[in-house]
Amino acid sequence: MATQKEVSVVGSLADLPDHANGARHLVWWGNLGFMLIEGTGFALAIAAYLYVLSHSSAWPPAGDALPDLGWSGVFTLGLLLSEIPNLWLLRQARAKKEQAVRIGILLMTVIGVGLTVIRLLEFGHLNVRWSADGYGSMVWLLMVLHTTHVFTELGETAVQALWLFTHEVGDNQFSDVEDTANYWTFVVLFWLPIYGLVYWMPRLS
């Protein structure tokens, strides 16, 4: 007849926290993984743009007009300035300040709506159809790719704002806001090389 083995307790997990922030949180690493994957997508799109450019005798080709700088400049300036409230929101989320986080996420939602409107106006001033030629296809590829991320982040921010104003705010919600703020910085930073390629590379070619 088998005898029951004696079980010895090596350690207790009872005193460990039930929540973590930043790099100690599994979702933080998931968010980082998303940024690495999508950053690779941006890099591939940029490489495709440069490849088509390198095989073209003129950039843009004859008959294509340069994109206007007006709305793109407004969008870029607004995007860069949005990092001020975004970084403030990030600090409030890390400090777990409930009311400040609610105000900050609502402000970022309003900013996101404004930037989305400007981006839609910007599309009307690219001065080339996506189907016109390789140049037009590459310009629209980069613009649509970045706009998709702006739309996605706006949707996420708006849903978080709705949740934060209608539910109790806990540690998980603060971590979610932190991840959203980090992702917005990713969207801002990846716009800079795209802006340079779409609006300034043709003027320097």
Residue frames as a rotation matrix with the C-alpha (Angstrom) as fourth column:
MET 1
0.584 0.812 0.000 0.00
0.812 -0.584 0.000 0.00
0.000 0.000 -1.000 0.00
ALA 2
-0.120 -0.671 0.732 1.49
0.617 -0.628 -0.475 3.34
0.778 0.395 0.489 -1.08
THR 3
-0.018 0.035 -0.999 2.32
0.935 -0.354 -0.029 5.78
-0.355 -0.934 -0.026 1.65
GLN 4
0.840 0.387 0.380 1.43
0.497 -0.830 -0.253 9.46
0.218 0.401 -0.890 1.32
LYS 5
-0.191 -0.972 0.134 4.50
0.849 -0.232 -0.475 11.64
0.493 0.022 0.870 0.88
GLU 6
0.221 0.185 -0.957 4.97
0.779 -0.625 0.059 14.52
-0.587 -0.759 -0.283 3.23
VAL 7
0.374 -0.003 0.927 4.63
0.736 -0.607 -0.299 17.92
0.564 0.794 -0.225 1.53
SER 8
-0.166 -0.496 -0.852 6.91
0.858 -0.498 0.123 20.71
-0.486 -0.711 0.509 2.68
VAL 9
0.868 0.488 0.093 6.05
0.484 -0.788 -0.380 24.36
-0.112 0.375 -0.920 2.10
VAL 10
-0.101 -0.950 0.295 8.95
0.981 -0.145 -0.131 26.11
0.167 0.276 0.946 0.40
GLY 11
-0.969 -0.183 -0.169 7.43
0.210 -0.965 -0.160 29.59
-0.134 -0.190 0.973 0.46
SER 12
-0.067 0.990 -0.125 4.18
0.779 -0.027 -0.626 31.50
-0.623 -0.139 -0.769 0.59
LEU 13
-0.712 -0.103 0.694 2.79
0.618 -0.561 0.551 33.75
0.333 0.821 0.463 -2.14
ALA 14
0.180 0.917 -0.356 0.16
0.982 -0.149 0.115 35.25
0.053 -0.371 -0.927 0.11
ASP 15
0.221 -0.147 -0.964 2.01
0.468 -0.851 0.237 38.53
-0.855 -0.504 -0.119 0.56
LEU 16
-0.766 -0.507 0.394 2.65
0.571 -0.256 0.780 39.15
-0.295 0.823 0.486 -3.13
PRO 17
-0.520 0.599 -0.609 0.66
-0.471 -0.796 -0.381 41.99
-0.713 0.089 0.696 -4.74
ASP 18
-0.004 0.618 0.786 -2.25
0.509 0.678 -0.531 40.97
-0.861 0.398 -0.317 -6.96
HIS 19
0.913 0.276 0.300 -1.37
0.398 -0.448 -0.800 43.57
-0.086 0.850 -0.519 -9.56
ALA 20
-0.106 -0.977 -0.187 1.70
0.689 -0.207 0.695 45.06
-0.717 -0.055 0.694 -11.21
ASN 21
0.826 0.318 -0.466 2.48
-0.043 -0.788 -0.614 48.07
-0.562 0.527 -0.637 -13.38
GLY 22
0.325 -0.736 -0.594 4.83
-0.890 -0.450 0.071 48.77
-0.319 0.506 -0.802 -16.25
ALA 23
-0.187 -0.526 -0.830 7.25
-0.811 0.560 -0.172 46.04
0.555 0.640 -0.531 -17.31
ARG 24
-0.903 -0.106 0.417 6.08
-0.364 0.704 -0.610 43.81
-0.229 -0.702 -0.674 -14.44
HIS 25
0.031 0.991 0.132 2.64
-0.469 0.131 -0.873 43.55
-0.883 -0.035 0.469 -16.06
LEU 26
-0.358 -0.168 0.918 2.03
0.515 0.785 0.345 40.92
-0.779 0.596 -0.194 -18.75
VAL 27
0.646 0.686 0.335 -0.16
0.674 -0.307 -0.672 43.30
-0.358 0.660 -0.660 -20.80
TRP 28
0.574 -0.535 -0.620 2.73
-0.422 -0.842 0.336 45.81
-0.702 0.069 -0.709 -20.93
TRP 29
-0.523 -0.802 0.289 4.80
-0.197 0.443 0.874 43.20
-0.829 0.401 -0.390 -22.76
GLY 30
-0.059 0.597 0.800 1.87
0.831 0.474 -0.292 42.43
-0.553 0.648 -0.524 -25.05
ASN 31
0.861 0.363 -0.355 1.59
0.178 -0.871 -0.458 46.12
-0.476 0.331 -0.815 -25.91
LEU 32
0.070 -0.929 -0.363 5.32
-0.587 -0.332 0.738 46.22
-0.807 0.162 -0.568 -26.62
GLY 33
-0.522 -0.222 0.823 4.91
0.363 0.816 0.451 43.20
-0.772 0.534 -0.345 -28.87
PHE 34
0.532 0.778 0.335 2.16
0.710 -0.194 -0.677 44.97
-0.461 0.598 -0.656 -30.81
MET 35
0.756 -0.270 -0.597 4.41
-0.343 -0.939 -0.010 47.98
-0.558 0.212 -0.802 -31.31
LEU 36
-0.341 -0.929 0.146 7.28
-0.374 0.277 0.885 45.80
-0.863 0.247 -0.441 -32.52
ILE 37
-0.296 0.310 0.904 5.05
0.718 0.696 -0.004 43.95
-0.630 0.647 -0.428 -35.00
GLU 38
0.731 0.663 0.162 3.37
0.617 -0.540 -0.573 47.09
-0.293 0.518 -0.804 -36.29
GLY 39
0.462 -0.674 -0.576 6.66
-0.442 -0.738 0.510 48.95
-0.769 0.019 -0.639 -36.33
THR 40
-0.544 -0.611 0.575 7.95
0.157 0.599 0.785 46.21
-0.824 0.517 -0.230 -38.63
GLY 41
0.197 0.715 0.671 4.92
0.904 0.132 -0.407 46.83
-0.379 0.686 -0.620 -40.85
PHE 42
0.874 0.049 -0.484 5.79
-0.031 -0.987 -0.156 50.53
-0.485 0.151 -0.861 -41.01
ALA 43
-0.049 -0.990 -0.135 9.41
-0.412 -0.103 0.905 49.68
-0.910 0.100 -0.403 -41.81
LEU 44
-0.425 -0.053 0.904 8.37
0.621 0.709 0.333 47.37
-0.659 0.703 -0.268 -44.66
ALA 45
0.641 0.718 0.271 6.06
0.716 -0.433 -0.547 50.05
-0.276 0.545 -0.792 -46.11
ILE 46
0.673 -0.483 -0.560 8.86
-0.368 -0.876 0.312 52.61
-0.642 -0.004 -0.767 -45.91
ALA 47
-0.390 -0.844 0.369 11.25
-0.081 0.431 0.899 50.16
-0.917 0.320 -0.236 -47.60
ALA 48
-0.012 0.473 0.881 8.70
0.892 0.403 -0.204 49.62
-0.452 0.783 -0.427 -50.40
TYR 49
0.899 0.328 -0.290 8.41
0.219 -0.910 -0.351 53.40
-0.379 0.252 -0.890 -50.87
LEU 50
0.274 -0.887 -0.371 12.18
-0.561 -0.461 0.687 53.77
-0.781 0.020 -0.625 -51.12
TYR 51
-0.397 -0.388 0.832 12.45
0.359 0.769 0.530 50.81
-0.845 0.509 -0.166 -53.49
VAL 52
0.430 0.630 0.647 9.91
0.864 -0.080 -0.497 52.28
-0.261 0.773 -0.579 -55.92
LEU 53
0.865 -0.170 -0.472 11.59
-0.159 -0.985 0.063 55.69
-0.475 0.020 -0.880 -55.61
SER 54
-0.051 -0.998 0.041 15.00
-0.317 0.055 0.947 54.18
-0.947 0.036 -0.320 -56.46
HIS 55
-0.518 -0.087 0.851 13.58
0.641 0.619 0.454 52.73
-0.566 0.780 -0.265 -59.70
SER 56
0.632 0.757 0.166 11.92
0.713 -0.483 -0.508 55.95
-0.305 0.439 -0.845 -60.84
SER 57
-0.234 -0.735 0.636 13.56
0.896 -0.417 -0.152 58.56
0.377 0.534 0.757 -63.03
ALA 58
-0.628 0.101 0.772 11.54
-0.216 -0.975 -0.048 61.35
0.748 -0.196 0.634 -61.40
TRP 59
-0.352 0.479 -0.804 9.83
0.869 0.486 -0.092 61.58
0.347 -0.731 -0.587 -58.03
PRO 60
0.117 0.780 0.614 7.01
-0.013 0.620 -0.785 62.33
-0.993 0.084 0.083 -58.33
PRO 61
-0.423 -0.241 0.874 6.69
0.797 0.359 0.485 61.26
-0.431 0.902 0.040 -61.97
ALA 62
-0.996 0.053 -0.076 5.85
-0.085 -0.845 0.528 63.83
-0.037 0.532 0.846 -64.61
GLY 63
-0.403 0.915 0.003 2.22
-0.043 -0.022 0.999 64.81
0.914 0.402 0.049 -64.40
ASP 64
0.286 0.446 -0.848 1.91
0.832 0.323 0.451 64.28
0.475 -0.835 -0.279 -60.64
ALA 65
0.342 -0.103 0.934 1.76
-0.242 -0.970 -0.019 67.33
0.908 -0.219 -0.357 -58.40
LEU 66
-0.751 -0.637 -0.175 3.55
0.079 0.177 -0.981 67.66
0.656 -0.750 -0.083 -55.08
PRO 67
0.074 0.787 -0.613 1.41
0.887 0.228 0.401 67.17
0.455 -0.573 -0.681 -51.96
ASP 68
0.357 0.138 0.924 0.38
-0.097 -0.978 0.183 70.39
0.929 -0.155 -0.335 -50.21
LEU 69
-0.601 -0.711 -0.366 2.17
0.349 0.178 -0.920 71.26
0.719 -0.681 0.141 -46.98
GLY 70
-0.379 0.453 0.807 -0.69
-0.598 -0.785 0.161 73.13
0.707 -0.421 0.568 -45.27
TRP 71
0.630 0.745 0.220 -2.87
-0.660 0.363 0.658 70.51
0.410 -0.560 0.720 -43.60
SER 72
0.538 -0.502 -0.677 0.05
0.434 0.854 -0.288 68.12
0.723 -0.139 0.677 -43.17
GLY 73
-0.549 -0.758 0.352 1.92
0.122 -0.489 -0.863 70.80
0.827 -0.431 0.361 -41.24
VAL 74
-0.080 0.620 0.780 -1.09
-0.869 -0.427 0.251 71.44
0.489 -0.658 0.573 -39.02
PHE 75
0.831 0.406 -0.380 -1.49
-0.233 0.875 0.425 67.71
0.505 -0.265 0.821 -38.39
THR 76
0.142 -0.876 -0.462 2.20
0.534 0.460 -0.709 67.22
0.834 -0.146 0.533 -37.60
LEU 77
-0.628 -0.345 0.698 2.29
-0.295 -0.724 -0.623 70.16
0.720 -0.597 0.353 -35.21
GLY 78
0.255 0.825 0.504 -0.89
-0.877 -0.022 0.479 69.00
0.406 -0.565 0.718 -33.50
LEU 79
0.750 -0.016 -0.661 0.44
0.085 0.994 0.072 65.45
0.656 -0.110 0.747 -33.22
LEU 80
-0.295 -0.941 -0.167 3.68
0.432 0.025 -0.902 66.63
0.853 -0.338 0.399 -31.63
LEU 81
-0.566 0.132 0.814 1.88
-0.606 -0.736 -0.301 68.96
0.560 -0.664 0.496 -29.22
SER 82
0.537 0.833 -0.133 -0.45
-0.544 0.463 0.700 66.11
0.645 -0.303 0.702 -28.23
GLU 83
0.050 -0.605 -0.795 2.51
0.438 0.728 -0.527 64.47
0.897 -0.322 0.302 -26.54
ILE 84
-0.717 -0.291 0.633 2.36
-0.353 -0.632 -0.690 67.13
0.601 -0.718 0.350 -23.80
PRO 85
0.078 0.789 0.610 -1.04
-0.995 0.020 0.102 66.04
0.069 -0.615 0.786 -22.42
ASN 86
0.659 0.154 -0.736 -0.27
-0.280 0.959 -0.050 62.42
0.698 0.239 0.675 -23.31
LEU 87
-0.323 -0.857 -0.401 2.88
0.237 0.337 -0.911 62.32
0.916 -0.389 0.094 -21.18
TRP 88
-0.632 0.213 0.745 1.00
-0.720 -0.517 -0.462 64.12
0.287 -0.829 0.480 -18.40
LEU 89
0.495 0.867 -0.054 -1.70
-0.818 0.487 0.306 61.44
0.292 -0.107 0.950 -18.59
LEU 90
0.306 -0.476 -0.824 0.97
0.068 0.875 -0.480 58.74
0.949 0.091 0.300 -18.43
ARG 91
-0.754 -0.628 0.191 2.34
-0.101 -0.177 -0.979 60.22
0.649 -0.758 0.070 -15.19
GLN 92
-0.286 0.732 0.618 -1.14
-0.953 -0.283 -0.107 60.47
0.096 -0.619 0.779 -13.67
ALA 93
0.639 0.514 -0.573 -1.86
-0.506 0.841 0.190 56.84
0.580 0.169 0.797 -14.54
ARG 94
-0.106 -0.771 -0.628 1.38
0.246 0.591 -0.768 55.70
0.963 -0.236 0.127 -12.94
ALA 95
-0.898 -0.193 0.395 0.56
-0.280 -0.440 -0.853 57.76
0.339 -0.877 0.341 -9.86
LYS 96
-0.590 0.743 -0.316 -2.98
0.722 0.661 0.205 56.25
0.361 -0.107 -0.926 -9.87
LYS 97
-0.831 0.348 -0.434 -4.73
-0.056 -0.829 -0.557 59.61
-0.553 -0.439 0.708 -9.67
GLU 98
-0.402 0.737 0.544 -8.28
0.761 0.599 -0.249 58.74
-0.510 0.314 -0.801 -10.61
GLN 99
0.566 0.714 -0.412 -9.79
0.383 -0.671 -0.635 62.14
-0.730 0.202 -0.653 -11.38
ALA 100
0.019 -0.656 -0.755 -6.71
-0.599 -0.612 0.516 63.35
-0.800 0.442 -0.405 -13.28
VAL 101
-0.840 -0.310 0.446 -6.73
0.092 0.728 0.680 60.18
-0.535 0.612 -0.583 -15.38
ARG 102
0.047 0.937 0.345 -10.40
0.820 0.162 -0.549 60.71
-0.571 0.309 -0.761 -16.25
ILE 103
0.634 0.155 -0.757 -9.71
-0.114 -0.950 -0.290 64.30
-0.765 0.270 -0.585 -17.34
GLY 104
-0.310 -0.888 -0.339 -6.59
-0.574 -0.109 0.812 63.30
-0.758 0.446 -0.475 -19.27
ILE 105
-0.719 0.062 0.692 -8.22
0.438 0.814 0.382 60.45
-0.539 0.577 -0.613 -21.20
LEU 106
0.435 0.899 0.045 -11.16
0.675 -0.292 -0.678 62.69
-0.597 0.325 -0.734 -22.12
LEU 107
0.432 -0.369 -0.823 -8.74
-0.439 -0.883 0.165 65.38
-0.788 0.289 -0.543 -23.33
MET 108
-0.668 -0.739 0.086 -6.83
-0.317 0.387 0.866 62.85
-0.673 0.551 -0.493 -25.45
THR 109
-0.249 0.672 0.698 -10.12
0.776 0.569 -0.271 61.67
-0.579 0.474 -0.663 -26.97
VAL 110
0.734 0.516 -0.443 -11.00
0.220 -0.796 -0.564 65.23
-0.643 0.316 -0.697 -28.00
ILE 111
0.012 -0.828 -0.561 -7.50
-0.653 -0.431 0.623 65.73
-0.757 0.359 -0.545 -29.41
GLY 112
-0.695 -0.267 0.667 -7.79
0.184 0.832 0.524 62.46
-0.695 0.487 -0.529 -31.32
VAL 113
0.300 0.878 0.373 -11.08
0.754 0.021 -0.656 63.55
-0.584 0.478 -0.656 -32.89
GLY 114
0.696 -0.066 -0.715 -9.54
-0.257 -0.953 -0.162 66.87
-0.670 0.296 -0.680 -33.94
LEU 115
-0.360 -0.920 -0.156 -6.49
-0.574 0.087 0.814 65.21
-0.735 0.382 -0.560 -35.46
THR 116
-0.432 0.287 0.855 -8.68
0.561 0.828 0.005 62.72
-0.706 0.482 -0.519 -37.30
VAL 117
0.700 0.708 -0.096 -10.65
0.418 -0.515 -0.749 65.55
-0.579 0.484 -0.656 -38.92
ILE 118
0.396 -0.640 -0.659 -7.39
-0.655 -0.699 0.286 67.24
-0.643 0.318 -0.696 -39.96
ARG 119
-0.590 -0.642 0.490 -6.08
-0.159 0.687 0.709 63.98
-0.792 0.340 -0.508 -41.39
LEU 120
0.073 0.700 0.711 -9.21
0.759 0.423 -0.494 63.55
-0.647 0.576 -0.501 -43.52
LEU 121
0.871 0.161 -0.464 -8.69
-0.092 -0.874 -0.476 67.06
-0.482 0.458 -0.747 -44.87
GLU 122
-0.030 -0.987 -0.158 -5.06
-0.605 -0.108 0.789 66.19
-0.796 0.119 -0.594 -45.51
PHE 123
-0.289 -0.037 0.956 -6.06
0.469 0.866 0.175 63.32
-0.834 0.500 -0.233 -47.81
GLY 124
0.698 0.664 0.269 -7.76
0.576 -0.297 -0.762 65.81
-0.426 0.687 -0.589 -50.10
HIS 125
0.832 -0.449 -0.325 -4.44
-0.517 -0.841 -0.162 67.61
-0.201 0.303 -0.932 -50.64
LEU 126
0.195 -0.768 0.611 -2.16
0.139 0.638 0.757 64.72
-0.971 -0.062 0.231 -51.58
ASN 127
0.259 0.004 -0.966 -2.74
-0.765 -0.609 -0.208 65.75
-0.589 0.793 -0.155 -55.20
VAL 128
-0.643 -0.388 -0.660 -2.44
-0.717 0.609 0.339 62.21
0.270 0.692 -0.670 -56.54
ARG 129
0.553 0.832 -0.034 -4.79
-0.797 0.541 0.269 59.23
0.242 -0.122 0.963 -56.82
TRP 130
0.192 -0.467 0.863 -3.78
-0.593 0.645 0.481 55.94
-0.782 -0.604 -0.153 -55.25
SER 131
0.481 0.100 0.871 -4.18
0.438 0.833 -0.338 54.27
-0.759 0.544 0.357 -58.64
ALA 132
0.834 -0.120 -0.539 -2.29
-0.445 -0.723 -0.528 56.88
-0.326 0.680 -0.657 -60.68
ASP 133
0.416 -0.788 -0.455 1.12
-0.344 0.327 -0.880 55.19
0.842 0.522 -0.136 -60.63
GLY 134
0.109 -0.470 -0.876 3.71
0.683 0.676 -0.278 53.70
0.722 -0.568 0.394 -58.28
TYR 135
-0.847 -0.423 0.321 4.30
0.122 -0.743 -0.658 57.03
0.517 -0.518 0.681 -56.62
GLY 136
-0.217 0.860 0.463 0.60
-0.765 -0.444 0.467 57.50
0.607 -0.252 0.754 -55.86
SER 137
0.541 0.414 -0.732 0.27
0.008 0.868 0.497 53.95
0.841 -0.275 0.466 -54.55
MET 138
-0.265 -0.740 -0.618 3.23
0.721 0.273 -0.637 54.37
0.641 -0.614 0.461 -52.20
VAL 139
-0.820 0.023 0.572 2.01
-0.269 -0.898 -0.349 57.73
0.505 -0.440 0.743 -50.89
TRP 140
0.140 0.973 0.183 -1.44
-0.767 -0.010 0.642 56.35
0.627 -0.230 0.745 -50.17
LEU 141
0.312 -0.104 -0.945 -0.01
0.344 0.939 0.010 53.18
0.886 -0.328 0.328 -48.65
LEU 142
-0.691 -0.668 -0.278 1.97
0.520 -0.192 -0.833 55.15
0.503 -0.719 0.479 -46.06
MET 143
-0.733 0.447 0.513 -0.86
-0.550 -0.833 -0.059 57.57
0.401 -0.325 0.856 -45.35
VAL 144
0.321 0.908 -0.268 -3.56
-0.557 0.410 0.723 54.91
0.766 -0.083 0.637 -44.99
LEU 145
0.038 -0.391 -0.920 -1.29
0.522 0.793 -0.315 52.75
0.852 -0.468 0.234 -42.82
HIS 146
-0.907 -0.416 -0.064 -0.64
0.280 -0.483 -0.830 55.57
0.314 -0.771 0.554 -40.37
THR 147
-0.491 0.799 0.346 -4.25
-0.739 -0.593 0.321 56.75
0.462 -0.098 0.881 -40.45
THR 148
0.257 0.549 -0.796 -5.38
-0.035 0.828 0.560 53.25
0.966 -0.116 0.231 -39.51
HIS 149
-0.386 -0.494 -0.779 -3.28
0.765 0.300 -0.570 53.50
0.515 -0.816 0.262 -36.36
VAL 150
-0.947 0.117 0.299 -4.66
-0.222 -0.910 -0.350 56.96
0.231 -0.398 0.888 -35.56
PHE 151
-0.061 0.993 -0.099 -8.23
-0.672 0.032 0.739 55.65
0.738 0.112 0.666 -35.93
THR 152
0.161 0.072 -0.984 -7.45
0.377 0.917 0.129 52.56
0.912 -0.392 0.120 -33.84
GLU 153
-0.730 -0.524 -0.439 -5.90
0.604 -0.193 -0.774 54.59
0.321 -0.830 0.457 -31.04
LEU 154
-0.744 0.553 0.375 -8.78
-0.566 -0.820 0.088 57.06
0.356 -0.147 0.923 -31.08
GLY 155
0.198 0.861 -0.469 -11.25
-0.368 0.509 0.778 54.21
0.909 0.018 0.417 -30.76
GLU 156
-0.074 -0.309 -0.948 -9.33
0.694 0.666 -0.271 52.68
0.716 -0.678 0.165 -27.86
THR 157
-0.945 -0.327 0.000 -9.04
0.242 -0.699 -0.673 56.03
0.220 -0.636 0.740 -26.08
ALA 158
-0.461 0.848 0.261 -12.74
-0.688 -0.528 0.499 56.81
0.561 0.051 0.827 -26.53
VAL 159
0.324 0.561 -0.762 -13.78
0.044 0.796 0.604 53.41
0.945 -0.229 0.233 -25.15
GLN 160
-0.410 -0.552 -0.726 -11.47
0.775 0.210 -0.597 53.88
0.481 -0.807 0.341 -22.17
ALA 161
-0.927 0.109 0.360 -12.90
-0.219 -0.934 -0.282 57.33
0.306 -0.340 0.889 -21.52
LEU 162
0.007 0.998 -0.070 -16.43
-0.599 0.060 0.799 55.92
0.801 0.036 0.598 -21.54
TRP 163
0.249 0.030 -0.968 -15.42
0.474 0.868 0.149 53.12
0.845 -0.495 0.201 -19.18
LEU 164
-0.684 -0.647 -0.337 -13.55
0.606 -0.247 -0.757 55.39
0.406 -0.722 0.560 -16.76
PHE 165
-0.826 0.415 0.381 -16.52
-0.482 -0.871 -0.095 57.75
0.292 -0.262 0.920 -16.46
THR 166
0.182 0.973 -0.143 -19.07
-0.767 0.232 0.599 54.97
0.616 0.000 0.788 -15.93
HIS 167
0.668 -0.012 -0.744 -17.17
0.291 0.924 0.246 52.41
0.685 -0.381 0.621 -13.81
GLU 168
0.905 -0.425 0.025 -14.98
-0.127 -0.213 0.969 52.24
-0.407 -0.880 -0.247 -10.77
VAL 169
0.591 -0.775 -0.225 -11.31
-0.501 -0.135 -0.855 52.84
0.632 0.618 -0.468 -11.57
GLY 170
0.905 -0.309 0.292 -8.87
-0.074 0.561 0.824 50.23
-0.419 -0.768 0.485 -10.30
ASP 171
0.034 -0.999 0.011 -5.31
-0.275 0.001 0.961 49.08
-0.961 -0.036 -0.275 -10.86
ASN 172
-0.181 -0.072 0.981 -6.16
0.754 0.630 0.186 47.34
-0.631 0.773 -0.060 -14.12
GLN 173
0.773 0.536 0.338 -7.66
0.630 -0.591 -0.504 50.52
-0.071 0.602 -0.795 -15.56
PHE 174
0.688 -0.607 -0.397 -4.58
-0.392 -0.772 0.500 52.56
-0.610 -0.188 -0.769 -14.62
SER 175
-0.285 -0.811 0.510 -2.41
0.080 0.510 0.856 50.00
-0.955 0.285 -0.081 -16.41
ASP 176
0.185 0.447 0.875 -4.67
0.914 0.249 -0.320 50.13
-0.361 0.859 -0.362 -19.47
VAL 177
0.975 0.175 -0.136 -4.35
0.132 -0.952 -0.276 53.92
-0.178 0.251 -0.951 -19.63
GLU 178
0.258 -0.958 -0.126 -0.58
-0.400 -0.225 0.888 53.64
-0.879 -0.179 -0.441 -19.29
ASP 179
-0.323 -0.347 0.881 -0.45
0.548 0.690 0.472 51.21
-0.772 0.635 -0.033 -22.22
THR 180
0.582 0.623 0.522 -2.66
0.798 -0.314 -0.515 53.51
-0.157 0.716 -0.680 -24.32
ALA 181
0.859 -0.315 -0.404 -0.42
-0.249 -0.946 0.209 56.49
-0.448 -0.079 -0.891 -23.61
ASN 182
-0.143 -0.957 0.253 2.67
-0.159 0.274 0.949 54.50
-0.977 0.095 -0.191 -24.57
TYR 183
-0.122 0.165 0.979 1.02
0.842 0.539 0.014 53.41
-0.525 0.826 -0.204 -27.81
TRP 184
0.892 0.452 -0.008 0.08
0.392 -0.782 -0.483 56.99
-0.225 0.428 -0.875 -28.70
THR 185
0.383 -0.845 -0.374 3.75
-0.487 -0.529 0.696 57.94
-0.785 -0.085 -0.614 -28.41
PHE 186
-0.392 -0.460 0.797 4.51
0.359 0.721 0.592 55.11
-0.847 0.518 -0.117 -30.85
VAL 187
0.398 0.636 0.661 1.95
0.882 -0.067 -0.467 56.54
-0.252 0.769 -0.587 -33.32
VAL 188
0.903 -0.101 -0.417 3.47
-0.107 -0.994 0.009 60.02
-0.416 0.036 -0.909 -32.97
LEU 189
0.052 -0.998 -0.044 7.06
-0.375 -0.060 0.925 58.89
-0.926 -0.032 -0.377 -33.49
PHE 190
-0.369 -0.202 0.907 6.34
0.602 0.692 0.399 56.77
-0.708 0.693 -0.134 -36.57
TRP 191
0.757 0.635 0.153 4.60
0.545 -0.485 -0.684 59.67
-0.360 0.602 -0.713 -38.26
LEU 192
0.481 -0.592 -0.647 7.84
-0.320 -0.805 0.499 61.67
-0.816 -0.033 -0.577 -38.43
PRO 193
-0.642 -0.737 0.209 9.67
-0.040 0.305 0.952 59.49
-0.765 0.603 -0.225 -41.01
ILE 194
-0.163 0.661 0.733 6.44
0.923 0.364 -0.123 59.06
-0.348 0.656 -0.669 -42.99
TYR 195
0.762 0.412 -0.500 5.91
0.298 -0.908 -0.295 62.81
-0.575 0.076 -0.815 -43.02
GLY 196
-0.011 -0.869 -0.494 9.46
-0.414 -0.446 0.793 63.28
-0.910 0.214 -0.355 -44.28
LEU 197
-0.714 -0.276 0.643 9.03
0.352 0.652 0.672 60.70
-0.604 0.706 -0.368 -47.05
VAL 198
0.068 0.860 0.506 5.61
0.958 0.085 -0.274 61.82
-0.278 0.504 -0.818 -48.27
TYR 199
0.873 0.465 -0.144 6.03
0.434 -0.877 -0.205 65.59
-0.221 0.116 -0.968 -48.07
TRP 200
0.613 -0.681 -0.400 9.75
-0.493 -0.725 0.481 66.38
-0.618 -0.098 -0.780 -48.17
MET 201
-0.179 -0.685 0.707 11.45
0.263 0.659 0.705 63.56
-0.948 0.312 0.062 -50.08
PRO 202
0.372 0.322 0.871 9.69
0.909 0.063 -0.411 64.54
-0.187 0.945 -0.270 -53.36
ARG 203
1.000 0.018 -0.016 10.83
0.015 -0.989 -0.147 68.13
-0.018 0.146 -0.989 -52.85
LEU 204
0.356 -0.933 0.045 14.44
-0.581 -0.184 0.793 67.07
-0.732 -0.308 -0.608 -52.31
SER 205
0.277 -0.239 0.931 14.57
0.499 0.864 0.073 64.45
-0.821 0.444 0.359 -55.08
